[in-house]
């Protein structure tokens, strides 16, 4: 039996060990995403629908840059939805996403103001990073991208918290470390009666 908040929860002898394991984890990386609505059909201009762009050969440096939400050093992806699904956008237009993994720490300083509705400084930083990613995608994947943009929106780890409630805006659940990935990750079955972990 395990007791939490005045409630008794049935649990086998593995409860304490399971709780200790969960308590050693931390949330995964989050994301910074730019969505673009283009005033041009780009299906014939770009082959394929998803590009992974690394800005160097040092994967550890790229990971550190992602944690710092540094668009000048972190890897990113560019996705062309209309190349994956015919008719995704209205005729003569296109939908593009530019995505970079992001740690939560760079956004923590905006947290209190963000949830209090004071977002001026937050929006300025979000715009700076979004414009940098657009320029990067323009240089590496789609020349002329900036001139095609009709609509733009962006999302940060704080956006993820707002819409999903995930701690630190995590998109993968627990951090995917060597000790918590593939066959070593925390499983779906728990020692708590009736509790099964799904999704992230």
C-alpha positions in Angstrom: 0.0 0.0 0.0 1.3 3.5 -0.9 -0.3 6.6 0.6 -0.3 10.0 -1.1 -2.4 13.1 -0.2 -4.6 11.1 2.1 -5.4 8.5 -0.5 -4.3 4.8 -0.3 -3.1 3.4 -3.5 -2.6 -0.4 -4.0 0.9 -1.2 -5.0 3.2 -4.2 -5.0 6.6 -4.4 -3.4 8.2 -2.5 -6.4 6.7 0.8 -5.5 9.6 2.4 -3.7 12.1 1.3 -6.3 9.8 2.7 -9.1 9.3 6.0 -7.3 13.1 6.4 -6.8 13.7 5.7 -10.5 11.1 8.3 -11.6 12.5 10.8 -9.2 15.9 10.6 -11.0 14.5 11.7 -14.3 14.0 15.2 -15.6 11.7 16.5 -18.4 12.8 16.1 -22.0 13.7 19.0 -24.3 11.0 21.2 -25.6 10.7 22.9 -29.0 10.7 26.2 -30.7 8.5 26.1 -33.8 7.8 28.6 -36.6 4.8 28.0 -38.8 4.7 29.8 -42.1 1.9 30.3 -44.6 3.3 31.1 -48.0 1.7 33.0 -50.9 3.3 30.6 -53.4 3.0 26.9 -54.3 6.5 25.6 -53.7 5.9 21.9 -54.4 8.0 22.0 -57.6 10.7 24.1 -56.0 11.6 21.7 -53.2 11.9 17.9 -53.6 10.9 15.9 -50.5 9.0 17.1 -47.5 11.3 17.2 -44.5 14.9 18.4 -44.2 17.2 18.0 -41.1 19.9 20.7 -41.0 22.9 20.5 -38.8 25.1 23.6 -38.5 28.3 21.8 -37.6 29.8 18.3 -37.0 29.9 18.4 -33.2 26.7 16.7 -32.0 27.5 17.6 -28.3 27.8 21.3 -29.3 24.5 21.0 -31.3 22.8 19.6 -28.2 24.1 22.3 -26.0 22.9 24.9 -28.5 19.4 23.3 -28.5 19.3 23.4 -24.7 20.2 27.1 -25.0 17.7 27.7 -27.8 20.5 29.1 -29.9 19.3 29.3 -33.5 22.8 30.1 -34.8 24.3 26.8 -33.6 21.5 24.3 -33.0 20.2 21.9 -35.7 16.7 22.4 -37.0 14.2 20.8 -39.4 12.2 22.3 -42.2 8.9 20.6 -43.2 6.9 21.2 -46.3 3.4 19.8 -45.6 2.2 20.2 -49.1 4.9 17.8 -50.3 3.7 15.2 -47.9 0.0 15.6 -48.4 -1.6 16.9 -51.6 -4.2 19.5 -50.9 -2.9 20.4 -47.5 -3.0 24.2 -48.3 -5.3 26.3 -50.5 -4.3 26.3 -54.2 -1.4 28.7 -54.9 -0.2 28.6 -51.3 2.0 26.4 -49.1 2.5 25.6 -45.4 6.0 25.3 -43.9 7.3 24.5 -40.4 10.8 25.3 -39.1 11.5 23.5 -35.8 14.4 23.5 -33.4 14.6 21.6 -30.1 14.8 23.9 -27.1 15.7 23.7 -23.5 13.4 25.3 -20.9 16.0 27.4 -19.1 16.2 30.2 -21.7 12.4 30.7 -21.3 12.2 30.4 -17.5 12.9 34.2 -17.1 9.7 35.0 -19.0 7.5 32.5 -17.2 5.9 34.7 -14.5 5.2 37.5 -16.9 4.0 35.2 -19.6 1.3 33.6 -17.5 0.3 37.0 -16.1 -0.3 38.2 -19.6 2.8 40.5 -19.8 4.4 39.3 -22.9 6.3 42.2 -24.5 9.8 41.0 -23.7 8.8 37.4 -24.4 7.4 38.3 -27.9 10.6 40.3 -28.7 12.8 37.3 -28.0 10.4 34.9 -29.8 10.4 37.1 -32.9 14.2 37.4 -32.9 14.6 33.6 -32.8 11.9 33.0 -35.4 13.5 35.5 -37.8 16.9 33.9 -37.4 15.4 30.4 -38.1 13.6 31.7 -41.2 16.9 33.2 -42.5 18.7 29.9 -41.8 16.0 27.9 -43.7 16.1 30.4 -46.6 19.9 30.0 -46.9 20.0 26.2 -46.6 16.7 24.9 -48.0 14.4 27.3 -49.8 16.0 30.5 -51.4 13.6 33.4 -51.4 11.5 32.1 -48.4 11.3 35.4 -46.7 9.6 37.1 -49.7 6.9 34.4 -49.8 5.6 34.7 -46.2 2.0 35.7 -45.9 1.4 34.5 -42.4 3.8 33.6 -39.5 3.3 32.3 -36.0 5.8 30.8 -33.6 5.6 28.7 -30.4 8.0 28.3 -27.5 8.3 25.9 -24.5 6.0 28.3 -22.7 3.4 27.8 -25.5 3.7 24.1 -25.0 3.0 24.4 -21.3 0.0 26.6 -22.0 -1.6 24.1 -24.4 -0.5 20.8 -23.0 0.4 21.4 -19.3 3.6 19.3 -19.8 6.3 20.2 -17.3 8.8 22.6 -18.9 7.0 22.2 -22.2 8.5 18.7 -22.6 7.7 17.0 -25.9 9.2 13.6 -25.2 8.1 13.0 -21.6 11.2 12.1 -19.6 14.6 13.1 -21.0 15.9 10.5 -23.4 19.2 9.7 -21.7 21.4 6.6 -22.4 19.9 5.1 -19.2 16.3 6.0 -20.2 15.9 5.2 -23.8 15.0 2.2 -25.9 15.1 -1.1 -23.9 16.2 0.8 -20.8 13.5 3.4 -20.6 10.8 3.4 -17.9 8.2 1.0 -19.1 4.5 1.3 -19.6 3.6 -1.0 -16.7 3.9 0.4 -13.2 3.7 -1.3 -9.8 0.6 0.7 -9.0 -2.7 -1.2 -9.4 -4.6 0.1 -12.4 -1.9 2.6 -13.5 -0.5 2.2 -17.0 1.7 4.8 -18.6 0.9 5.8 -22.2 2.1 8.3 -24.8 5.3 10.3 -23.8 
